[in-house]
Amino acid sequence: MPESIRERVMVRFERCVGCHSCELACRVAHSRSGSLAVAILEEPKPKRRIFVEQAAESPAPFLCRHCEDAPCVRCCPTGALRFDEASGLVVYGVDRCIGCHACVMACPFGVIQPGAGDLFVVKCDRCPDRDLPACVEACPTKALVLERDFLLDRRRRTVRRFVEAARTAGTEADFVATGSIGNP
Amino acid sequence: MKTVRTVCPYCAVGCHLDLVVENGRITGLEYALDAPINAGRLCAKGHAALDILSHPQRLTHPLRRSPSGWKRVSWDEALDTAAEQIQRILSTHGPQSLAFLATAKGTNEENYLVQKLARVLGTHNVDHCARLCHASTLTGLGPMLGMGAATNPLWDLARSHCLFFVGSNLAENHPVAFQWVQKAKDAGARILVADPRRTPTAWIADLYLPVRPGTDLALFAAMLHVIFQEGLQNDRFIADRTTGVEALRASVMRTDPHWAARITGVPARDIVRAARLYATASKAALIYCMGVTQHVFGTETVRACAALALVTGHVGKEGSGLFPVRGQDNVQGACDMGALSGLLPGYRPVTDAEARSFFEKAWGLPSGTLPTTAGLTVTEIEQAAGKTIQSLIAIGENPVVTSPNSSKTREALQRLPFFLVVDLFLTETAELAHLVLPAAAWAEKSGSRTNTDRRVQWSSQVVPPPGEARPDWAILVSLAHRLGLAKYFPYESPEDVLEEIRHAVPAYKGITPERLRQSTCGIPWPCPDEAHPGTPVLYENRFATEDGLAKLYPLEFAGLPETPDADYPFCLTTGRMTLHYNSGAMTRRTESLLSRAPYLTVEVHPEDAAREGLKSQDHVWVITRRGSIKAQVHLTRAITPGVVFIPFHFPETNRLTQDVLDPQAKIPEYKSAACRLEKVIEG
């Protein structure tokens, strides 16, 4: 299994401009045709797995967290939802699903929704066939990032902040970098 | 913060759920991961169970009808009025003018008290909704096997090698129980499903039989024919443990698969396959539900189910048995407690003089108090309302929604001189009452409940009821006291009532409140003494009949009372759906469930829709000889062409159903009616 599958999609809320590109990309990625032009006409309409919600007047994308001790997995009577240790994802096996909606009710984030057509519930599968999930690829402001990129990015930003601080106000930054500030 | 374990109030699987209590209030629900029954799993309705407790529409005070609308009254005034009215009617019209509807949503103790109150007052006019779902199981299985209950625990399904579902949609209606079906399938079991709809239960079927509504009897008869013809019967079991096989064999001589194929719509070769798969499996389970029981030949069809299990020897061992899956959390218990017009507690017929004198002595009644003939059933009470029945006390029942041809039921209930309803909400039925008393919901009272596989479980009170609402048992005891019956109702707690039940119902003899509180997954009856662990599998060595042998009956056929014709070309069938429950009194008030299934829909096959000029989401009138209702079209290939399906959780549905009863069980025909569809023209 490629290592990238282990990684979750993280959200940098401050970057989201509410363009809904992720939702559209998700729909297309989970359509039968996989092409925007054709997907628009598909019946039943392809469903998105990511939701851009409006919260405190700013847009915020939200999707399955693939929890390790997931309530949806705990309540699923047939084992259609299970936590896959190898990939670190909550995976959905439609062949075992009976459409009982227990997971829909149990998910504390409201990111599992009743399906349409031949799927009984719809949730993020982290695009198993793609290197980069469709939503991440589509996000123009890089508000959505893979966990690996997220950590890398956060580390670099922190380092950059330290370096910039060091250049402007020398001594204080030295203390921050060695961790002595706040812990005299 | 602490958690209290309770039993889910919805279907009859009996799942455990833990309620989180902080400062005397329920603040959340936790999965009972260590519960042996559901291991933390809950279905959508279980998840939404808490919404009922804190619902803003809950009744919190007694209400009395007045010319200007509902008037809030005190409990004293309400109970005095009720007692006065009952006494007036009793003295002018006699006890046969009183009727009681018990509830499968109440505890065993409450059901016991309802029937006791009716019988102490001198009438057997007490019944409950089992009459509308599994009465034919009692009348069908009772005489054949000795008891009309499931023979094995639900988890036994996992041990079966062949699971035959007839008229049961376990996946949608009892989702948690479906885990054992999946387990069996994983272990290589064959799954057979006979249903007019390719339900979620049928998705995993190895063989799906699209039987026409109401024709299951012909399917069973043809399977029995094949079994006898091919010598697949279990001769040893038949010889050792049954009687009457010759008459049965003779009655199925002519019912070959080609004959059945014409009636049922199932290809003859599939009937043969099904018979072979079921008969030759070393362990086979037959699971049936309302698709089999809610028919004018419900009793006959249940008998055919049992006959199939008996001639193949698939009864009385682990993994092999008959599973009539009950719909409500305590419908089994309410039956056990004798909340039925023809049966005293413990299934002793009211026509049995010995049984009557046993209860007269046990309850301290003068000899001859109990009438010698059966009382009126749910549907008969409604028919007689305002005529011979002058007073009706309905607890947790909503007949205006659940009874067949329900417009007639509404009219009948309006004729009643005195109508008392005890419920959680002002339901469609409560709106017609003269007096409405607020009841406590499941977590607001303690008591025992019996799930579909006869497992008696204790559910504790977690919080007090809202406002002035009271548990049914307390209401019944106070009403009995005001009627001057205090000496017959000396109870102070549900535990006191259970102590009496233990002496009245032999199967519950060993089930003490202490044992129930301590047991982690309840005690399956029969439990004859306090050291007995309970009986998960029935009939291992002998049947509960007098001679210990199962009785086989010949099968008889009659035509369906109403079949599609030129004016009404479709067959209408009704049933349940995942997100709603029975009359919808609770689930249609639960926003999280209602918002996901808000409309009444009618399932139509695309071919039928094309012929009628209907598109998905069109609004149509569904019309039968009884009435017409508006529904939204849902196109699906899951339904047999020529059949349309409507869920029965909406108040309109039962306006359409037929008003005919099975002669023995008095169960109404809900599953087939001739109908037509007409597009609604707006404006």
HADDOCK unambig.tbl for C-alpha pairs under 7 A between the chains (distance, minus, plus):
assign (segid A and resid 74 and name CA) (segid B and resid 40 and name CA) 6.47 0.50 0.50
assign (segid A and resid 74 and name CA) (segid B and resid 41 and name CA) 6.20 0.50 0.50
assign (segid A and resid 75 and name CA) (segid B and resid 40 and name CA) 6.03 0.50 0.50
assign (segid A and resid 75 and name CA) (segid B and resid 41 and name CA) 3.80 0.50 0.50
assign (segid A and resid 75 and name CA) (segid B and resid 42 and name CA) 5.27 0.50 0.50
assign (segid A and resid 76 and name CA) (segid B and resid 41 and name CA) 6.03 0.50 0.50
assign (segid A and resid 77 and name CA) (segid B and resid 41 and name CA) 5.69 0.50 0.50
assign (segid A and resid 77 and name CA) (segid B and resid 175 and name CA) 6.48 0.50 0.50
assign (segid A and resid 77 and name CA) (segid B and resid 176 and name CA) 4.92 0.50 0.50
assign (segid A and resid 77 and name CA) (segid B and resid 178 and name CA) 6.85 0.50 0.50
assign (segid A and resid 77 and name CA) (segid B and resid 179 and name CA) 5.23 0.50 0.50
assign (segid A and resid 78 and name CA) (segid B and resid 178 and name CA) 6.65 0.50 0.50
assign (segid A and resid 78 and name CA) (segid B and resid 179 and name CA) 4.63 0.50 0.50
assign (segid A and resid 78 and name CA) (segid B and resid 182 and name CA) 6.39 0.50 0.50
assign (segid A and resid 98 and name CA) (segid B and resid 171 and name CA) 5.87 0.50 0.50
assign (segid A and resid 98 and name CA) (segid B and resid 172 and name CA) 7.00 0.50 0.50
assign (segid A and resid 98 and name CA) (segid B and resid 200 and name CA) 5.37 0.50 0.50
assign (segid A and resid 100 and name CA) (segid B and resid 43 and name CA) 6.37 0.50 0.50
assign (segid A and resid 100 and name CA) (segid B and resid 44 and name CA) 6.59 0.50 0.50
assign (segid A and resid 100 and name CA) (segid B and resid 172 and name CA) 5.87 0.50 0.50
assign (segid A and resid 100 and name CA) (segid B and resid 175 and name CA) 6.12 0.50 0.50
assign (segid A and resid 100 and name CA) (segid B and resid 578 and name CA) 5.92 0.50 0.50
assign (segid A and resid 101 and name CA) (segid B and resid 43 and name CA) 6.86 0.50 0.50
assign (segid A and resid 101 and name CA) (segid B and resid 44 and name CA) 5.43 0.50 0.50
assign (segid A and resid 102 and name CA) (segid B and resid 42 and name CA) 6.39 0.50 0.50
assign (segid A and resid 102 and name CA) (segid B and resid 43 and name CA) 4.40 0.50 0.50
assign (segid A and resid 102 and name CA) (segid B and resid 44 and name CA) 4.22 0.50 0.50
assign (segid A and resid 105 and name CA) (segid B and resid 44 and name CA) 5.71 0.50 0.50
assign (segid A and resid 105 and name CA) (segid B and resid 47 and name CA) 6.27 0.50 0.50
assign (segid A and resid 106 and name CA) (segid B and resid 47 and name CA) 6.82 0.50 0.50
